[in-house]
Amino acid sequence: MSQGTIVKVSGPLVIAEGMRDANMFDVVRVSEHRLIGEIIEMHGDRASIQVYEETAGLGPGEPVVSTGAPLSVELGPGLIEKMYDGIQRPLEVMREMVGSNITRGIETVALDRQKKWKFEPTVEKGLRVNAGDIIGKVQETVVVEHKIMIPFGLSGTIEEIHSGSFTVEEVVAKVRKDNGDLVDVTMMQKWPVRRGRPYKEKLPPDMPLITGQRVIDTLFPIAKGGVAAVPGPFGSGKTVVQHQLAKWADAEIVVYIGCGERGNEMTDVLLEFPELKDPRTGESLMKRTVLIANTSDMPVAAREASIYTGITIAEYFRDMGYSVALMADSTSRWAEALREMSGRLEEMPGEEGYPAYLGSRLAQFYERAGRVISLGTNGREGALTAIGAVSPPGGDLSEPVTQATLRIVKVFWGLDAALAYRRHFPAINWLLSYSLYLDRLDQWISENVARDWSSLRSDAMRLLQEEAELEEIVRLVGVDALSAKDRMTLEAAKSIREDYLHQNAFHDVDTYTSLNKQYRLLKIIMSFYYKGLKALEAGVGIKELFAMPVRERIGRAKYTPEQDVASVFLSIENDLEKQLEQLMTEGVARNA
């Protein structure tokens, strides 16, 4: 182990000399307090160290000891339901050790070493195994079956395998390597956070991640294994959107990273998630969630580590064959931590003071998402979908973090303060947002939901764009100057906005909408538009058309419980047909 001494302290940056034998990204222990840090730059025997804890009171001459290993996470049973800080220290354990205010220099392990887990082997002695092969399983929570895998870099023949209750450090199997060495296999493995976990093959993103949020699933869908950015100014609902996705997205595991967000927001997550019922299982949502909390009052350098800690844990569950949704809230705070460390390192600043490597660091993070075939003899299909919130100062989407993110991600859900101010939630601006997965997902949607889904969506988007153009005219000369057809366009677009895109996250029924219900609801609204145009041609008055009693039923259709969708929506379709026929008959009689 390399040992040096501190020569300079600059906030979270500590410079130590005598570290010639240390390596880049080695974890070090700083001073007598044994603060945890990581080497981020080497110059001869001088190492620049970012310290993940408060450095107040440190001074030159204090010791620095390298552990000789990179920053790594512990992976094994016990991850689910846990809440960690940015460097995978369990917050609950730290509270028991030092109370509510975390002190520095705390050393604790990520996985409980005392708890015994019931290990059930799934392979037999004498079987040939490779890295990634599943050798057993542990029922971690009532909804998550934790699969124990052969660690990366190990292959050979199972010499021994045991059944029963073990701690994460006890040997559950022994593997005889090809060179004759016998290797112990435990239920826990370690992985360096800055290195993506390997896989056999990356698959194309051609299956949607169903979120139950109408504006997302219909207009701007994300693929399983895809990446999305949610930029928006303060108060526009970024955190609520991410909470909704965590609750309802079609993923088996949720990893939620609170990176530099306010402490009260993370408190909301902590209090809300255990109370939330998982719609898939009826159990608490925490039974399939891992939380990483690095709030804005925690040391800034730990923010930089938190998103790597989170995505490494997510990759581990992906390798088991699970679909994992990763929420990073927010990557702007992470970029600010990068900027602060870069400034203290006296690196040449890029745009707005951010380091020149901001774009490449963001890309390294998002590129770890994907739908893959895992390592192993019978590789499993797993998916890791990454959704990052971006908090541009003042809502300025031209700032560097937003622009660098948009060059990488394929889905952009642009939140709009004006929509939020009008109480339209989710406040995703349909004129700004886009999804580049649409073409790939259309085939899946047409095969599994409806063949005319993409044409309905295209027509709805066209109406919303035409509405934006017509509003300019309305502001200048008033709505009465418009033709009946244009007024019909405005009314249909208003129905799409208010009856379809507006969704109440706190309403028991409206908080989640299945794809079938989304399709039926959009079809009714578009039927009103298509048939309304025909009625206008037949001489029906525009006011009579807008005053149809069925309009109120269409407006309330989104509150229909899923089990009643078929009967209620059919009844609304029949009412719409009858009332339009009646108006057209009366119109013909009047003209005659």
MARRO-129241 format. One line per field, with one value per residue (C-alpha): residue number from 1; x, y, z. Coordinates in Angstrom, 1 decimal. Layout:
BEGIN
vexgu	(NUM ...)
X	(X ...)
Y	(Y ...)
Z	(Z ...)
% end
This chain:
BEGIN
vexgu	(1 2 3 4 5 6 7 8 9 10 11 12 13 14 15 16 17 18 19 20 21 22 23 24 25 26 27 28 29 30 31 32 33 34 35 36 37 38 39 40 41 42 43 44 45 46 47 48 49 50 51 52 53 54 55 56 57 58 59 60 61 62 63 64 65 66 67 68 69 70 71 72 73 74 75 76 77 78 79 80 81 82 83 84 85 86 87 88 89 90 91 92 93 94 95 96 97 98 99 100 101 102 103 104 105 106 107 108 109 110 111 112 113 114 115 116 117 118 119 120 121 122 123 124 125 126 127 128 129 130 131 132 133 134 135 136 137 138 139 140 141 142 143 144 145 146 147 148 149 150 151 152 153 154 155 156 157 158 159 160 161 162 163 164 165 166 167 168 169 170 171 172 173 174 175 176 177 178 179 180 181 182 183 184 185 186 187 188 189 190 191 192 193 194 195 196 197 198 199 200 201 202 203 204 205 206 207 208 209 210 211 212 213 214 215 216 217 218 219 220 221 222 223 224 225 226 227 228 229 230 231 232 233 234 235 236 237 238 239 240 241 242 243 244 245 246 247 248 249 250 251 252 253 254 255 256 257 258 259 260 261 262 263 264 265 266 267 268 269 270 271 272 273 274 275 276 277 278 279 280 281 282 283 284 285 286 287 288 289 290 291 292 293 294 295 296 297 298 299 300 301 302 303 304 305 306 307 308 309 310 311 312 313 314 315 316 317 318 319 320 321 322 323 324 325 326 327 328 329 330 331 332 333 334 335 336 337 338 339 340 341 342 343 344 345 346 347 348 349 350 351 352 353 354 355 356 357 358 359 360 361 362 363 364 365 366 367 368 369 370 371 372 373 374 375 376 377 378 379 380 381 382 383 384 385 386 387 388 389 390 391 392 393 394 395 396 397 398 399 400 401 402 403 404 405 406 407 408 409 410 411 412 413 414 415 416 417 418 419 420 421 422 423 424 425 426 427 428 429 430 431 432 433 434 435 436 437 438 439 440 441 442 443 444 445 446 447 448 449 450 451 452 453 454 455 456 457 458 459 460 461 462 463 464 465 466 467 468 469 470 471 472 473 474 475 476 477 478 479 480 481 482 483 484 485 486 487 488 489 490 491 492 493 494 495 496 497 498 499 500 501 502 503 504 505 506 507 508 509 510 511 512 513 514 515 516 517 518 519 520 521 522 523 524 525 526 527 528 529 530 531 532 533 534 535 536 537 538 539 540 541 542 543 544 545 546 547 548 549 550 551 552 553 554 555 556 557 558 559 560 561 562 563 564 565 566 567 568 569 570 571 572 573 574 575 576 577 578 579 580 581 582 583 584 585 586 587 588 589 590 591 592)
X	(0.0 1.2 1.4 1.9 1.3 -1.0 0.6 -2.6 -6.3 -8.8 -12.3 -13.0 -9.7 -6.7 -3.2 -0.8 2.9 4.8 2.0 4.1 3.0 -0.7 -2.9 -5.6 -9.0 -7.5 -9.6 -7.5 -8.0 -7.1 -5.7 -6.2 -10.0 -9.7 -11.9 -12.7 -11.4 -10.4 -7.4 -8.5 -5.2 -1.5 1.6 4.8 4.4 1.7 -1.9 -5.0 -7.7 -11.4 -12.6 -16.2 -16.5 -16.1 -12.4 -12.7 -9.7 -7.4 -3.9 -0.5 1.6 -1.4 -1.1 -2.8 -3.0 -4.0 -6.1 -4.8 -8.3 -10.7 -14.0 -16.2 -19.7 -20.7 -23.3 -25.3 -28.5 -29.5 -29.4 -33.2 -35.1 -31.8 -31.0 -27.4 -25.3 -23.3 -20.5 -22.8 -22.8 -26.2 -27.8 -29.8 -26.6 -24.8 -27.8 -27.6 -23.8 -23.7 -27.3 -29.2 -26.3 -23.7 -20.2 -17.1 -14.8 -17.5 -16.5 -19.3 -20.0 -22.7 -24.1 -25.0 -22.4 -24.5 -27.8 -28.2 -29.9 -31.5 -29.5 -31.0 -28.6 -29.8 -26.8 -25.2 -21.6 -19.5 -21.3 -19.1 -19.8 -18.7 -18.8 -22.4 -23.9 -26.6 -25.7 -28.4 -31.1 -32.1 -35.6 -34.5 -38.0 -41.4 -41.2 -37.5 -35.6 -31.9 -29.9 -26.4 -24.0 -20.5 -18.2 -16.7 -13.3 -14.1 -14.9 -14.4 -16.2 -18.4 -16.4 -18.8 -22.2 -24.1 -27.7 -28.9 -28.6 -25.4 -24.1 -22.9 -19.3 -19.7 -18.7 -21.7 -19.7 -16.2 -15.1 -12.1 -10.5 -8.9 -5.5 -6.5 -6.9 -9.9 -11.8 -14.4 -17.7 -19.7 -23.0 -21.3 -19.1 -17.5 -17.4 -15.6 -18.2 -16.5 -16.4 -19.5 -20.4 -19.7 -22.4 -22.6 -24.7 -26.6 -30.1 -32.0 -34.4 -37.7 -39.9 -41.5 -41.1 -44.8 -45.2 -48.9 -48.4 -50.5 -48.3 -45.2 -46.6 -48.6 -46.6 -43.0 -42.4 -39.2 -37.8 -36.7 -33.0 -33.4 -32.3 -34.3 -33.8 -36.3 -35.2 -37.2 -37.0 -37.7 -41.3 -42.2 -42.6 -39.4 -39.4 -43.1 -42.5 -39.7 -41.7 -44.6 -42.1 -40.6 -44.1 -45.7 -43.0 -43.0 -39.7 -39.1 -36.4 -36.2 -32.9 -33.6 -30.6 -31.2 -28.1 -27.7 -31.5 -33.0 -33.2 -37.0 -37.5 -35.5 -37.6 -40.8 -39.4 -38.4 -41.8 -43.8 -42.3 -42.9 -46.5 -47.0 -48.6 -46.9 -49.6 -48.0 -47.8 -49.8 -46.7 -44.8 -42.9 -39.8 -39.8 -38.2 -36.4 -32.8 -32.4 -29.1 -29.4 -26.8 -28.7 -27.5 -26.1 -23.9 -20.2 -20.2 -17.6 -19.8 -22.4 -19.9 -19.7 -23.5 -24.6 -21.9 -22.8 -26.5 -25.8 -23.5 -26.2 -28.7 -26.4 -26.0 -29.8 -29.9 -27.4 -29.9 -32.4 -34.5 -35.8 -34.4 -35.5 -32.8 -33.9 -31.1 -32.4 -30.6 -27.6 -27.2 -26.2 -23.7 -22.3 -22.0 -19.9 -17.7 -17.3 -16.3 -13.7 -12.4 -12.0 -10.1 -7.8 -7.2 -8.2 -8.9 -12.7 -15.1 -18.4 -19.9 -17.0 -17.9 -15.0 -14.2 -14.9 -18.5 -20.0 -17.9 -18.6 -22.3 -22.0 -20.1 -23.0 -25.9 -24.1 -24.3 -28.0 -29.4 -31.2 -28.7 -28.0 -26.0 -22.9 -23.2 -23.9 -27.6 -27.5 -30.6 -32.2 -32.1 -32.8 -31.5 -33.4 -31.9 -34.0 -32.1 -33.6 -31.8 -32.2 -31.2 -30.7 -33.7 -35.1 -32.6 -32.4 -29.4 -27.1 -24.2 -25.6 -28.9 -27.2 -24.6 -27.4 -29.6 -26.7 -26.7 -30.3 -33.0 -36.0 -36.5 -39.5 -39.2 -41.0 -42.6 -43.0 -46.0 -47.9 -47.1 -48.3 -51.6 -51.8 -51.4 -49.5 -47.4 -46.1 -44.4 -44.5 -45.7 -44.3 -40.7 -40.5 -39.5 -38.8 -36.4 -37.7 -41.1 -40.3 -38.7 -41.7 -44.5 -44.3 -44.6 -47.5 -49.4 -48.9 -49.8 -52.3 -53.8 -52.9 -54.2 -52.3 -49.6 -52.1 -54.2 -51.0 -49.9 -53.3 -53.4 -49.9 -51.0 -54.1 -51.9 -49.5 -52.3 -53.8 -50.5 -50.7 -54.4 -53.9 -51.8 -54.8 -57.3 -55.2 -55.2 -58.8 -60.8 -62.2 -65.3 -63.1 -62.1 -63.9 -66.0 -63.3 -60.6 -62.9 -63.4 -59.6 -59.3 -62.0 -60.5 -57.0 -58.4 -60.0 -56.7 -54.9 -57.5 -59.1 -56.1 -52.7 -53.6 -53.2 -53.7 -50.8 -52.8 -56.1 -56.5 -57.7 -56.1 -52.6 -52.0 -53.6 -53.0 -52.1 -55.5 -57.3 -55.0 -55.9 -59.6 -59.6 -57.7 -59.9 -63.0 -61.6 -60.4 -63.8 -65.4 -63.1 -63.4 -67.2 -67.6 -66.0 -68.5 -71.4 -70.2 -70.2 -73.8 -74.9 -74.8 -74.0 -70.7 -72.4 -74.8 -71.8 -69.9 -73.0 -73.6 -74.3 -71.7 -68.9 -69.0 -68.8 -65.7 -64.2 -64.7 -63.8 -60.2 -61.5 -63.1 -61.6 -59.6 -62.2 -65.0 -63.2 -64.7 -68.4 -68.1 -66.1 -68.5 -71.4 -69.7 -68.9 -72.6 -73.8 -71.5 -72.8 -76.5 -76.2 -74.3 -76.9 -79.6 -77.9 -77.3 -81.0 -82.2 -79.7 -81.0 -84.6 -83.8 -82.1 -85.0)
Y	(0.0 3.5 6.1 9.8 13.1 16.0 19.1 21.1 21.2 23.0 22.2 18.6 18.4 17.2 17.0 14.5 13.7 10.4 8.5 7.2 3.6 4.5 4.3 6.5 6.0 4.2 4.6 6.3 7.0 10.6 11.8 10.2 10.6 8.0 10.1 8.2 9.7 8.7 9.7 11.6 13.0 12.0 14.2 12.3 11.3 13.9 12.7 14.9 13.3 14.1 13.4 12.2 13.7 17.1 18.2 21.0 20.9 18.9 20.4 19.7 16.8 14.5 10.9 9.6 5.8 4.1 0.9 -0.2 -0.8 1.3 2.6 -0.5 -1.5 -4.7 -6.7 -9.4 -10.2 -7.2 -4.4 -4.2 -1.9 -0.3 3.4 4.3 7.4 8.3 5.8 2.9 3.4 2.4 5.5 3.5 1.8 5.2 6.6 3.8 4.4 8.2 9.5 11.7 14.0 12.0 12.5 12.0 9.1 6.5 3.1 0.6 -2.2 -2.0 -5.5 -6.9 -9.5 -11.1 -11.7 -15.2 -15.8 -19.1 -20.2 -22.7 -24.2 -24.5 -26.5 -29.7 -30.8 -31.6 -29.0 -26.8 -23.1 -19.8 -16.1 -15.0 -18.4 -18.7 -21.2 -20.6 -18.2 -16.3 -15.0 -11.5 -9.9 -11.3 -9.9 -10.2 -13.4 -12.7 -14.8 -15.8 -15.6 -16.8 -13.7 -12.2 -13.8 -17.2 -20.4 -24.1 -27.1 -27.0 -29.0 -28.3 -26.6 -26.2 -25.6 -23.8 -20.5 -18.4 -14.9 -13.0 -13.9 -17.6 -20.0 -21.5 -23.2 -24.1 -24.0 -25.9 -23.8 -25.3 -24.8 -26.9 -24.0 -24.2 -20.9 -20.1 -18.6 -16.5 -14.7 -11.3 -9.9 -6.5 -4.4 -1.1 1.6 3.4 0.2 -1.0 -4.6 -6.8 -8.6 -10.9 -8.9 -5.6 -5.9 -3.2 -1.1 -2.3 -2.9 0.0 0.7 1.1 3.9 4.4 8.1 9.0 11.8 9.6 6.2 7.8 10.7 10.3 6.6 5.3 1.8 -0.8 -0.2 3.3 6.7 9.8 13.3 15.3 18.9 21.6 24.7 24.8 23.8 22.3 18.7 16.8 15.0 14.1 12.7 10.6 9.4 8.4 6.5 4.7 3.7 2.7 1.9 -1.7 -2.5 -5.2 -3.3 0.5 2.3 5.9 8.2 11.5 13.3 16.8 17.3 19.0 16.9 17.4 15.9 12.8 12.7 12.6 9.7 7.9 8.4 7.9 4.7 2.4 3.6 3.0 -0.2 -1.9 -2.3 -5.5 -7.3 -5.4 -5.2 -2.0 -0.4 -0.5 -4.3 -3.8 -0.5 0.6 4.2 6.2 9.6 12.3 15.5 19.0 19.4 16.3 16.7 17.7 15.2 12.3 13.4 12.5 8.9 8.5 8.1 5.5 3.6 3.6 2.4 -0.4 -1.7 -1.4 -3.3 -6.1 -6.7 -6.4 -9.2 -11.4 -11.0 -8.2 -5.1 -2.2 1.5 3.9 7.4 10.0 13.3 15.3 15.1 18.9 18.7 16.0 18.2 21.0 18.7 18.0 21.7 22.4 19.6 20.7 24.3 23.2 21.1 24.3 22.6 24.7 25.5 24.8 26.5 28.2 26.9 23.2 20.9 20.2 16.5 17.1 15.6 12.5 11.8 12.1 9.8 7.2 7.2 7.0 4.4 1.9 1.6 -0.9 -4.2 -7.0 -10.7 -11.3 -13.4 -17.1 -20.4 -19.6 -15.8 -14.0 -11.0 -7.9 -4.3 -1.1 2.0 5.3 8.5 11.6 14.8 18.0 21.3 24.1 27.4 29.6 26.9 27.8 24.7 26.1 25.7 23.1 20.2 20.1 20.4 17.8 15.4 16.0 14.9 11.5 10.6 9.6 10.8 14.4 15.2 19.0 20.3 23.7 26.2 27.9 24.6 23.9 27.4 26.6 23.4 21.1 18.1 16.3 19.6 18.0 20.4 18.4 21.0 20.8 17.1 14.2 10.5 8.9 5.4 5.9 4.1 1.1 0.8 1.2 -2.5 -3.7 -1.3 -2.4 -6.1 -5.8 -2.9 -1.7 -1.3 2.2 3.5 5.3 7.1 8.2 9.5 11.4 13.0 14.0 15.6 17.4 18.9 20.1 21.8 23.3 24.6 26.4 28.2 29.0 30.5 33.3 34.2 34.0 36.4 38.9 38.8 36.5 33.0 34.2 35.0 31.4 28.9 26.1 23.6 25.6 25.9 22.2 21.7 24.0 22.1 18.7 19.9 21.3 17.9 16.1 18.5 18.5 15.1 13.1 14.6 16.1 13.4 13.6 11.8 11.9 10.4 6.7 5.8 8.5 8.1 5.0 4.3 0.9 0.9 -0.5 2.3 4.9 3.6 3.5 7.0 8.6 6.9 8.4 11.9 11.5 10.0 13.2 15.1 12.9 12.6 16.2 17.3 15.2 16.6 20.2 19.3 18.0 21.4 20.9 24.1 24.4 25.4 22.4 20.1 21.4 21.3 17.5 15.9 13.1 15.6 15.6 11.8 12.0 14.5 12.1 8.9 9.0 8.4 5.0 2.1 -0.4 -3.2 -1.1 0.3 -2.1 -1.4 2.3 3.2 1.2 3.1 6.5 5.5 4.5 7.8 9.8 8.0 8.5 12.1 13.0 11.1 13.0 16.4 15.5 14.4 17.6 19.6 17.9 18.6 22.2 22.6 21.0)
Z	(0.0 -0.9 1.9 1.4 3.2 2.5 1.0 0.1 1.0 -1.2 -0.2 -1.2 -3.2 -1.3 -2.8 -1.4 -2.2 -1.9 -3.8 -6.7 -6.2 -6.2 -9.3 -10.8 -9.2 -6.2 -3.0 -0.3 3.4 4.3 7.7 11.1 10.6 7.7 5.4 2.2 -1.1 -4.7 -6.7 -9.8 -11.1 -10.8 -11.4 -10.6 -7.0 -6.4 -6.3 -6.5 -4.4 -4.3 -0.7 -0.3 3.2 4.9 4.9 7.4 9.8 7.6 7.1 5.5 6.9 7.7 6.3 3.2 2.7 -0.6 -0.3 -3.7 -5.1 -7.1 -5.7 -5.8 -4.7 -2.9 -4.9 -3.3 -1.3 0.9 -1.7 -2.2 0.3 1.3 1.3 0.6 0.4 -2.7 -1.8 -0.8 3.0 4.4 6.0 8.5 9.8 10.0 12.0 14.5 14.8 15.2 15.3 12.8 11.9 9.9 11.1 9.0 8.9 9.4 8.1 7.5 5.1 2.4 2.9 6.3 7.3 10.1 8.3 6.9 3.6 2.5 -0.5 -2.9 -5.5 -9.1 -10.4 -9.4 -8.6 -11.7 -14.0 -16.1 -15.4 -16.9 -15.7 -15.4 -15.0 -12.2 -9.6 -7.0 -5.8 -2.7 -2.0 -1.1 -0.7 -1.4 -5.0 -5.8 -6.3 -6.1 -8.5 -7.4 -10.4 -11.1 -10.9 -14.0 -14.9 -13.4 -15.2 -14.4 -12.9 -9.7 -7.1 -4.2 -3.8 -0.6 0.4 3.5 5.3 4.8 5.3 2.2 3.1 3.6 0.9 -1.0 -3.8 -4.9 -8.6 -9.9 -12.6 -15.7 -14.2 -11.2 -8.7 -6.4 -6.0 -3.3 -4.4 -2.0 -2.5 -2.6 -5.4 -5.8 -8.9 -9.7 -10.3 -13.2 -15.3 -17.0 -16.3 -19.4 -21.4 -24.4 -26.8 -27.0 -28.5 -30.5 -28.6 -30.1 -27.1 -25.2 -21.5 -20.6 -18.0 -17.8 -18.5 -21.6 -22.9 -22.7 -23.9 -26.8 -28.0 -26.7 -25.8 -24.4 -25.3 -22.8 -22.4 -23.8 -22.4 -21.7 -20.4 -18.4 -18.5 -16.9 -14.7 -11.0 -10.0 -13.4 -12.0 -12.9 -9.6 -9.8 -13.3 -12.0 -9.1 -11.4 -13.6 -10.6 -9.4 -12.6 -15.3 -16.6 -14.7 -12.1 -10.2 -9.6 -8.7 -7.6 -7.3 -5.5 -6.7 -5.1 -4.7 -1.7 1.4 1.7 -1.7 -0.7 2.5 0.4 -1.5 1.7 3.3 0.1 -1.4 1.6 1.6 -2.1 -3.2 -6.1 -8.8 -9.9 -6.6 -4.0 -1.8 -0.9 -3.8 -1.6 -2.0 -5.4 -5.0 -4.1 -3.1 -3.4 -1.5 -1.9 -1.0 -1.6 1.9 1.6 0.4 -3.2 -4.4 -3.3 -5.9 -8.6 -7.3 -6.6 -10.2 -10.9 -7.7 -8.8 -12.3 -11.2 -8.9 -11.8 -14.2 -11.6 -11.5 -15.3 -15.5 -13.6 -16.4 -14.9 -16.5 -14.4 -14.4 -13.2 -12.2 -11.8 -10.2 -11.3 -13.6 -13.4 -9.8 -10.7 -13.5 -11.0 -8.8 -11.8 -12.4 -8.8 -8.8 -12.2 -11.0 -8.0 -10.2 -12.2 -15.5 -18.6 -18.3 -21.1 -21.7 -18.6 -16.5 -17.0 -17.8 -21.4 -20.8 -19.6 -22.8 -22.7 -19.0 -19.6 -22.6 -20.5 -18.0 -20.5 -22.7 -19.8 -20.4 -22.9 -23.5 -23.4 -23.4 -20.3 -19.9 -19.2 -21.0 -21.3 -21.4 -20.0 -21.5 -19.2 -19.7 -18.0 -18.9 -17.7 -17.2 -16.1 -14.9 -15.9 -14.0 -16.3 -14.4 -15.2 -17.5 -20.2 -22.4 -24.3 -21.3 -21.6 -19.5 -21.3 -24.7 -24.0 -22.7 -25.8 -28.0 -26.3 -25.3 -27.8 -25.8 -24.7 -22.4 -22.2 -19.1 -19.5 -16.6 -18.4 -18.5 -14.9 -14.0 -15.8 -13.6 -16.6 -15.4 -16.4 -17.9 -20.9 -23.8 -26.8 -29.2 -27.8 -26.9 -29.1 -29.1 -31.7 -30.8 -32.4 -35.7 -33.9 -31.5 -34.0 -35.1 -31.5 -30.8 -34.0 -33.1 -29.4 -29.1 -32.4 -36.1 -36.3 -33.2 -35.1 -37.5 -34.5 -32.8 -35.9 -36.3 -32.7 -33.0 -36.2 -34.4 -31.5 -33.9 -35.9 -32.7 -31.8 -35.3 -35.0 -31.5 -33.1 -35.3 -32.4 -30.4 -33.3 -34.6 -32.2 -32.6 -34.5 -37.5 -37.9 -40.3 -38.8 -39.7 -37.9 -34.8 -34.9 -34.9 -31.9 -30.0 -30.8 -29.8 -26.5 -25.8 -26.5 -24.1 -21.3 -21.6 -22.7 -22.0 -18.6 -16.0 -12.3 -10.4 -7.2 -8.5 -7.8 -11.3 -13.5 -12.1 -14.4 -17.8 -19.6 -23.3 -24.2 -22.3 -23.9 -27.3 -26.6 -25.1 -27.9 -30.5 -29.0 -29.0 -32.6 -33.6 -32.3 -34.6 -37.7 -37.5 -36.4 -39.7 -41.6 -39.6 -40.4 -44.1 -43.7 -42.4 -38.6 -36.7 -34.8 -31.5 -31.6 -32.2 -29.2 -27.0 -27.4 -24.0 -24.9 -24.7 -20.9 -20.9 -23.2 -20.7 -17.8 -19.6 -18.3 -14.7 -15.8 -13.8 -16.0 -15.5 -16.8 -19.9 -22.5 -21.5 -20.6 -23.7 -26.0 -24.5 -25.1 -28.7 -29.3 -27.7 -29.9 -33.0 -32.1 -31.1 -34.3 -36.4 -34.7 -35.4 -39.0 -39.5 -37.9 -40.1 -43.3 -42.3 -41.6 -45.0 -46.8)
% end
